[in-house]
Amino acid sequence: MAVSSGGRDLLRSRIPLTVITGFLGSGKTTLLNALLARPEAANTAVIINEYGEVGVDHDLVQNITESVTLLDNGCVCCVLRGDLEQALRDMFLARRSGEMASFERVILETTGLADPAPVMQTISIDPSLAEHYRLDGVITLVDGVQGAAQLATDAIAVKQAAVADRLVITKSDLADQATLDKLMQELKAINPIARIAVALNGEIEPAFLLSVGLDRSKIEQEAVERWLGAAQTQEHGPHDHAHDIVTFTLWFDQPFKRASFERAIELLTSLRGADLLRVKGLVDVEDEAGPVVIQGVQHLFHPPVTLAAWPGADRRSRLVFITRGIQRETVANLFAAISALN
Amino acid sequence: MNAKTNLARGASPADTLIWNFKHLGQHELNGFGGLGEGINLQLAPDGRRILWVAHESAPKNFTGIDVGDPRNMKVVVQTELPHKDVRSNSLDVVGNTLCVAYQTTNVGMKPAGIELYDISVPEKPKLISHFDRSGPYSRGVHALWFVDGEYVHMSSGAADFQPRDARDDQCYMIVDVRNPSKPVEAGRWWAPGTREGDADPSPRRIEGGCEVGVNGFRAHNTNVFPERPDRAYVGYLDYGALILDISDKSAPKVISRWTNCPPNTGFTHTALPLFSRGLMLVTDETIHDNAIDWPKLVWVLDIRVESSPLCIGTLPMPPFDTFAKRGGRFGAHNLHENHPTPTAWRSDNIVIGSFFNGGVRAYDLSNPYQPQEIAYFVPGAPKMSRAGAIQFNDVFVDDRGVVFAIDRFAGGVYALEMNF
């Protein structure tokens, strides 16, 4: 409870948005149906993006939730991104006027063809959306049988796996153990910080999928670990040579001047934004009582939010990078150079 | 756009609309859940948290509720009024002293004035004194402000206060209660020209086709804070909002006046300064059903130069189409007033208000030029409510951050947690 803070909790007061993505046929609708049937997912509004003249999947979901918005006839990451923004705005207004139930979270199911990055950026682009929503997490589903082949041949499938906070292997009952093991290894190589789970008939614990991100400014260490995953304990991620995905965590012992940090990020995004698949972490900024939460996808970063206090004794800045071909040393050197100059 | 929505659910008064508040509990006060605009919290000598609320109308006077557990509130005492033509409406608490306002239906009736009670034992409020403000032209006291244990600031009539127009019967009055057994009037102020014998002409007029003064030129909320003990921030219905110099309580002087009437329909209710921001919020009160007196707003004023208040905006209101015909009144009324007492929550950045059927709403004033709505709670219609919709009359936030909102007709007290 924000007692006598005099200000508001910028994380707690925003509606969490979960993105469920995954290649065609990976079982997104099945998982979504199973999730919505659970009490933990009550009061969820759903946006479904379907590609094609006639939407089908939303009919399957509508049976269990009345708050469904369908974005069809295009892919949400490209031609329909404006529609997604509009849908999120409309949903909030409909909620406010009572035309829509008082939903407590939004789940967006993308088409299998969607590049998740533009979708993740959507709520950063429009200030009014950023006021009302926060990206809670990206859930990427990978077909237990077809997944390895899709990752080998399709760059979007790789990107979907690389930027995920959670990876869910589906259709495990149709795959043999050796195939699943191999897929698991490949996913860990692409994205060593995401937690991975295996779903059976779309069933997975809601807690694994929801409440992934930081949901309040007063947090425990456990929340940071849940959000940043293995990055907390891992200095170097393995390099996924097959797809040129590089994952690493940078730690900084000294607090940043705000200007130094902002300039380093600006330089990085201006030179290699397209290859900066995802950045997230906590940053110690001079004169701030708590860490500043950083979240970025390619060229765009969410408006930073300062937490009420550091969750543990370790006040070092930590930044997780998932890149396409940008090495750890390159980014570390950039930060070092700018800090030295500033 | 291609987006298709399936949002068939209608905005029924039975629906609860909620965002960033968590509903913890409700108490209908044993069937007497119609409450006025007096609400404050006592930390009793035995450690209990007692919320005191004034009733909208007879037969009940005031009720004390143990709100230590907001999920399980318990009535500890509920008192009666002597007859149906008096209402208490307003109260405040300082330590273990409760001050209650009494206003009668017609002039010349009793009891009209204020009473002080010792509430050290909440179950047994003990009358300390009755300060009579009845008279041939007086209905007594409508609203009061009592936060320092020394002075009561109130909107009141008096035996010697004869208004030129009966609608102007309550002036701003200061009562010295340093000896609670013997309250004495310390001073008063009224809009020039409203009292019989005034040299000034009556402020009643027609301007731009609008009749000014229809609702009366009367004091409503009369707030004084320790940050500026020499200032009173007063809502004076159709006369607007006033900042008064009360360094000499016997002779308050106007520093500035701001009004939106005309072109709006007046009924200025509250003037709430946010000292660290150089801001003042001014509320209207809507007094008609179905929003026929719309718009009734909360205005944001820049008072860095107190002699020259500048309106810089209004709080964004709930959608008119949704609420205007939802039932009962829709529009601004009371705010949580940052009571300078240990049991109240205080913020100069966040403001929480009651908007009748528009529910309880919270706003972030970090950017005063662009206030943002950050939370709302509009419960479904209370059982037996004659308005057919919630009618939140007042709101108070305690030092734990628990929000208490009270319904005008039937719903009693709602306890909320702030999720922002």
Interface residues (C-beta under 8 A of the other chain):
Chain A: M1 A2 V3 S4 S5 G6 G7 R8 D9 R12 S13 G55 Q62 E66 S67 V68 T69 L70 L71 D72 N73 G74 L80 G82 D83 Q86 A87 D90 M91 L93 A94 R95 R96 S97 G98 E99 M100 A101 S102 E131
Chain B: M1 N2 A3 K4 T5 N6 L7 A8 R9 G10 A11 S12 D15 T16 L17 I18 W19 N20 P318 P319 D321 T322 W345 R346 S347 D348 N349 I350 D364 S366 Q372 I374 A375 Y376 V378 D399 R400 G401 E417 M418 N419 F420
